[in-house]
């Protein structure tokens, strides 16, 4: 297995798990606030990563420390805060589409700060995937509802996640291991969230945590959804780069649709199937392998 293939499989695994976390989170929202779920989820993730790797990460300079804090703010605190709050003020359809713009923003930031190369195939793939995402989201019931406050928050969620992906790539370029860097980022995220948890009027209802469904949901979100998947996401970024890895976010609505069909027995319409096909085609085009394969075939034919 080549390094690139390993990177693609890692990114695909990560997005697959993240696509299922929405259903699990709904179970916890019956008992906990979004902020409480966020704190407990990443506290469990931090404990897991500490058990796996208890060594302290070594620093190069103070600027790197600030970069870790920036990653904690963007990839954990602000991203979930903006996305969850956006759902209060605007439709889930709007949030889904606007957050899916993140790979495009990541590509621009990567070009600006990491000097990653941008090709035409990425932009073509972006357009095709966004059409597919729109088809799945509205599913034949197109109702345009503009909610400036909620839509702005959703767009901010896309921007901060793009900033996190770019910062993660920069940290890997500095030689920090994915696991150690992720653990250090989670530490800062928890330190930022602790004051809000302590001084919040709504105290964490610990009595519910011992319930089987609640406990299993938190363990899944904390150990797999956060602990493992943030490490695999950063690992994929290290191999493929921030731009290519972020393109896998296009698959989130595909996974959510298929997961709902398998677990919740929700029907998949013909429009959703068309949307899924478009997203996959867009992802393949974005990667550029189809174009390179075509060019190689043409060269061989000429020879």
Secondary structure per residue as TSV (DSSP state, phi and psi in degrees):
chain	resnum	aa	ss	phi	psi
A	1	X	-	360.0	126.2
A	2	X	-	-74.8	164.8
A	3	X	H	-63.2	-41.5
A	4	X	H	-63.3	-43.4
A	5	X	H	-61.9	-41.4
A	6	X	H	-61.4	-38.4
A	7	X	H	-65.4	-41.9
A	8	X	H	-66.7	-41.3
A	9	X	H	-64.4	-40.3
A	10	X	H	-63.8	-44.4
A	11	X	H	-64.8	-41.1
A	12	X	H	-64.4	-43.4
A	13	X	H	-59.8	-44.4
A	14	X	H	-61.2	-49.6
A	15	X	H	-67.0	-33.7
A	16	X	H	-61.0	-46.9
A	17	X	H	-64.8	-45.0
A	18	X	H	-62.6	-29.2
A	19	X	H	-69.1	-21.1
A	20	X	H	-95.0	-12.4
A	21	X	H	-70.7	-22.8
A	22	X	H	-63.6	-41.9
A	23	X	H	-64.7	-41.0
A	24	X	H	-67.1	-40.2
A	25	X	H	-62.6	-34.5
A	26	X	H	-60.2	-33.5
A	27	X	H	-63.9	-41.7
A	28	X	H	-75.7	-26.6
A	29	X	T	-65.6	-12.9
A	30	X	T	-72.1	-23.4
A	31	X	T	-120.7	-26.2
A	32	X	S	-125.9	154.7
A	33	X	-	-78.9	159.1
A	34	X	H	-55.2	-38.2
A	35	X	H	-69.3	-38.4
A	36	X	H	-65.4	-41.0
A	37	X	H	-62.1	-42.6
A	38	X	H	-60.1	-46.4
A	39	X	H	-65.8	-49.0
A	40	X	H	-63.8	-40.9
A	41	X	H	-58.1	-47.6
A	42	X	H	-82.1	-20.0
A	43	X	H	-67.2	-44.4
A	44	X	H	-62.7	-42.4
A	45	X	H	-61.8	-42.0
A	46	X	H	-63.9	-42.0
A	47	X	H	-62.1	-42.5
A	48	X	H	-61.7	-48.1
A	49	X	H	-67.1	-31.0
A	50	X	H	-68.4	-38.4
A	51	X	H	-66.0	-41.8
A	52	X	H	-68.2	-43.2
A	53	X	-	-137.4	96.3
A	54	X	-	-87.1	-3.5
A	55	X	S	-74.2	144.8
A	56	X	-	-78.7	140.1
A	57	X	-	-75.8	141.4
A	58	X	-	-89.4	141.9
A	59	X	-	-104.7	153.5
A	60	X	S	-96.7	-45.2
A	61	X	-	-157.5	170.6
A	62	X	H	-64.3	-29.9
A	63	X	H	-62.2	-34.4
A	64	X	H	-67.6	-36.2
A	65	X	H	-60.6	-43.1
A	66	X	H	-64.2	-33.6
A	67	X	H	-66.9	-36.6
A	68	X	H	-65.2	-41.7
A	69	X	H	-63.6	-41.0
A	70	X	H	-61.7	-42.3
A	71	X	H	-63.9	-38.6
A	72	X	H	-65.3	-42.2
A	73	X	I	-66.7	-45.6
A	74	X	I	-79.0	-48.0
A	75	X	I	-80.2	-18.9
A	76	X	I	-119.3	-68.6
A	77	X	I	-65.4	-61.0
A	78	X	I	-67.7	-39.6
A	79	X	H	-59.8	-53.2
A	80	X	H	-69.5	-34.5
A	81	X	H	-64.4	-47.2
A	82	X	H	-65.6	-45.3
A	83	X	H	-66.0	-47.9
A	84	X	H	-66.3	-38.8
A	85	X	H	-70.2	-34.7
A	86	X	H	-59.6	-36.6
A	87	X	H	-65.1	-20.0
A	88	X	H	-76.3	-33.8
A	89	X	H	-104.1	-15.7
A	90	X	S	-139.4	175.7
A	91	X	-	-76.7	155.7
A	92	X	H	-62.8	-31.8
A	93	X	H	-62.9	-46.0
A	94	X	H	-62.4	-42.5
A	95	X	H	-63.5	-44.9
A	96	X	H	-59.1	-43.0
A	97	X	H	-71.9	-44.5
A	98	X	H	-68.0	-39.1
A	99	X	H	-66.6	-30.4
A	100	X	T	-70.0	-8.4
A	101	X	T	-76.1	-10.8
A	102	X	H	-51.4	-43.8
A	103	X	H	-59.1	-35.9
A	104	X	H	-65.3	-44.6
A	105	X	H	-66.7	-38.6
A	106	X	H	-59.5	-41.9
A	107	X	H	-61.1	-41.8
A	108	X	H	-66.6	-43.9
A	109	X	H	-66.9	-38.0
A	110	X	I	-66.1	-36.7
A	111	X	I	-67.1	-39.0
A	112	X	I	-74.7	-45.1
A	113	X	I	-103.3	-25.9
A	114	X	I	-111.5	-4.6
A	115	X	-	61.2	28.9
A	116	X	-	-71.1	142.7
A	117	X	-	-77.3	136.0
A	118	X	-	-111.8	128.1
A	119	X	-	-113.1	162.6
A	120	X	H	-60.3	-33.8
A	121	X	H	-60.3	-31.4
A	122	X	H	-64.9	-45.1
A	123	X	H	-68.6	-37.5
A	124	X	H	-64.9	-45.5
A	125	X	H	-61.8	-38.0
A	126	X	H	-60.5	-46.0
A	127	X	H	-64.6	-45.3
A	128	X	H	-62.6	-45.0
A	129	X	H	-65.0	-40.3
A	130	X	H	-65.2	-35.2
A	131	X	H	-63.3	-44.5
A	132	X	H	-62.2	-42.2
A	133	X	H	-63.1	-40.8
A	134	X	H	-64.2	-42.3
A	135	X	H	-61.9	-44.9
A	136	X	H	-67.1	-41.4
A	137	X	H	-64.5	-48.3
A	138	X	H	-88.1	-28.3
A	139	X	T	50.3	47.1
A	140	X	T	83.3	-2.6
A	141	X	-	-119.2	71.5
A	142	X	-	-78.4	111.9
A	143	X	-	-130.8	107.8
A	144	X	-	-82.8	112.7
A	145	X	-	-122.6	106.0
A	146	X	-	-88.9	123.2
A	147	X	-	-126.1	92.8
A	148	X	H	-46.9	-45.1
A	149	X	H	-67.7	-51.4
A	150	X	H	-66.6	-41.6
A	151	X	H	-65.7	-36.1
A	152	X	H	-66.1	-40.9
A	153	X	H	-64.8	-38.9
A	154	X	H	-64.9	-41.3
A	155	X	H	-66.3	-37.2
A	156	X	H	-64.5	-35.6
A	157	X	H	-61.6	-41.8
A	158	X	H	-64.4	-39.9
A	159	X	H	-67.5	-45.6
A	160	X	H	-69.4	-32.6
A	161	X	H	-68.3	-37.8
A	162	X	H	-62.9	-39.6
A	163	X	H	-65.0	-39.3
A	164	X	H	-64.0	-45.6
A	165	X	H	-61.1	-39.2
A	166	X	H	-67.7	-42.4
A	167	X	H	-65.0	-38.5
A	168	X	H	-63.0	-41.6
A	169	X	H	-63.4	-39.7
A	170	X	H	-64.8	-37.2
A	171	X	H	-67.3	-39.0
A	172	X	H	-67.5	-34.0
A	173	X	H	-66.3	-25.7
A	174	X	T	-83.5	-1.6
A	175	X	T	97.5	6.1
A	176	X	-	-78.2	133.0
A	177	X	-	-68.4	149.1
A	178	X	H	-59.2	-44.1
A	179	X	H	-66.7	-49.1
A	180	X	H	-63.5	-40.5
A	181	X	H	-67.1	-39.2
A	182	X	H	-65.6	-44.0
A	183	X	H	-61.2	-43.1
A	184	X	H	-65.8	-37.3
A	185	X	H	-64.6	-44.1
A	186	X	H	-62.2	-36.5
A	187	X	H	-59.1	-46.3
A	188	X	H	-67.3	-36.6
A	189	X	H	-61.6	-43.0
A	190	X	H	-66.0	-41.9
A	191	X	H	-61.3	-35.2
A	192	X	H	-71.0	-36.6
A	193	X	H	-82.3	-24.4
A	194	X	H	-55.2	-47.4
A	195	X	H	-57.9	-39.0
A	196	X	H	-66.1	-41.6
A	197	X	H	-64.6	-42.2
A	198	X	H	-68.0	-38.5
A	199	X	H	-100.3	6.6
A	200	X	-	-75.0	144.8
A	201	X	S	-70.3	-31.5
A	202	X	S	-87.8	106.7
A	203	X	-	-80.5	151.8
A	204	X	-	-66.1	123.8
A	205	X	-	-79.2	83.5
A	206	X	G	-62.6	-23.3
A	207	X	G	-60.5	-31.9
A	208	X	G	-78.3	-21.5
A	209	X	G	-61.6	-29.5
A	210	X	G	-76.7	-12.1
A	211	X	S	-67.0	141.4
A	212	X	H	-55.7	-52.0
A	213	X	H	-62.2	-40.9
A	214	X	H	-67.3	-46.2
A	215	X	H	-62.7	-45.9
A	216	X	H	-64.3	-37.0
A	217	X	H	-65.3	-44.4
A	218	X	H	-65.8	-39.7
A	219	X	H	-64.7	-38.7
A	220	X	I	-66.4	-48.0
A	221	X	I	-65.9	-41.9
A	222	X	I	-74.9	-51.2
A	223	X	I	-75.3	-47.2
A	224	X	I	-95.6	-53.9
A	225	X	I	-61.9	-33.0
A	226	X	I	-111.0	-58.6
A	227	X	I	-56.2	-54.8
A	228	X	I	-78.7	-46.0
A	229	X	H	-69.7	-31.9
A	230	X	H	-67.9	-35.0
A	231	X	H	-68.1	-45.6
A	232	X	H	-66.4	-34.9
A	233	X	H	-63.4	-46.7
A	234	X	H	-66.6	-33.4
A	235	X	H	-66.1	-39.8
A	236	X	H	-66.0	-38.6
A	237	X	H	-62.1	-39.2
A	238	X	H	-62.4	-36.1
A	239	X	H	-84.1	-49.3
A	240	X	H	-95.1	-22.0
A	241	X	-	98.1	160.3
A	242	X	H	-66.1	-37.8
A	243	X	H	-66.2	-53.1
A	244	X	H	-64.9	-41.7
A	245	X	H	-63.8	-42.9
A	246	X	H	-64.4	-24.0
A	247	X	G	-61.1	-24.6
A	248	X	G	-68.9	-13.6
A	249	X	G	-62.0	-25.2
A	250	X	G	-56.5	-27.0
A	251	X	G	-79.9	-9.0
A	252	X	H	-54.4	-50.3
A	253	X	H	-65.9	-28.9
A	254	X	H	-64.2	-48.8
A	255	X	H	-64.7	-41.4
A	256	X	H	-62.5	-39.8
A	257	X	H	-66.8	-47.7
A	258	X	H	-66.1	-40.8
A	259	X	H	-63.3	-40.8
A	260	X	H	-64.9	-35.0
A	261	X	H	-66.9	-42.6
A	262	X	H	-75.3	-46.2
A	263	X	H	-88.0	-44.4
A	264	X	S	-99.8	-0.1
A	265	X	-	59.7	29.9
A	266	X	-	-78.5	140.7
A	267	X	-	-73.4	146.3
A	268	X	-	-104.5	120.6
A	269	X	-	-84.0	168.2
A	270	X	H	-63.0	-35.2
A	271	X	H	-64.2	-40.6
A	272	X	H	-65.1	-38.3
A	273	X	H	-62.6	-42.8
A	274	X	H	-61.8	-41.7
A	275	X	H	-63.5	-41.6
A	276	X	H	-61.9	-43.9
A	277	X	H	-62.4	-42.8
A	278	X	H	-63.5	-41.6
A	279	X	H	-63.5	-44.8
A	280	X	H	-63.4	-42.7
A	281	X	H	-60.8	-43.8
A	282	X	H	-62.0	-39.2
A	283	X	H	-65.4	-42.0
A	284	X	H	-64.0	-42.9
A	285	X	H	-64.4	-42.3
A	286	X	H	-59.6	-38.1
A	287	X	H	-66.7	-28.6
A	288	X	T	86.5	-2.6
A	289	X	H	-68.7	-34.2
A	290	X	H	-64.0	-41.3
A	291	X	H	-68.2	-41.1
A	292	X	H	-65.5	-38.0
A	293	X	H	-64.8	-41.2
A	294	X	H	-64.0	-41.9
A	295	X	H	-64.9	-41.1
A	296	X	H	-63.7	-40.9
A	297	X	H	-63.1	-42.4
A	298	X	H	-62.6	-39.5
A	299	X	H	-65.8	-42.0
A	300	X	H	-64.5	-38.8
A	301	X	H	-65.2	-35.8
A	302	X	H	-69.3	-35.7
A	303	X	-	-68.9	360.0
